Amino acid sequence: MSLDQRTIDFNKEILVGEIGALVGAVLLGFVAFFIHKNPNIVSTLTLIGSIVGGSVSWWIARIDDEKRRNEFSIRKLGRDISLYTPIALLIALLISYPTVFFVTHAISMRIRFDFLGSLAGELSGFILFLAFMNSYRYILKHKFNRIL
């Protein structure tokens, strides 16, 4: 895969989304740990924090990049979201979020310090998400001539 500016921007947007997901996951996981120490509740709230934080952060980064390139339009953003969201959701639901949940749960059951569990879960899920999204982008670009 060539490392052009759009590839860098694509990965930056995912990274910014991940930072938001990480903040949301750790904050809600940490709060859940103090309210209720049940690993199922902590893991579920960690996942919810990840979803909300990641989604909002990605949108902000995507819109900012489009405006910086003077290419922002609601139509283009809608097209990008229609290409990105279904596969991102599928990867998240089948691979990333189960990884976040189970890694967080496993660590919470063993060491009872949920900051580390939330962090490890989120980072594990992110690594898989990034790899699969870049594979998807590569396929779109080289097989269907579509660029995100």
Secondary structure by P-SEA (a helix, b strand, c coil): ccccaaaaaaaaaaaaaaaaaaaaaaaaaaaaaaacccaaaaaaaaaaaaaaaaaaaaaaaaaaaaaaaccccaaaaaaaaaaccaaaaaaaaccaaaaaaaaaaaaaaccccaaaaaaaaaaaaaaaaaaaaaaaaaaaaccccccc
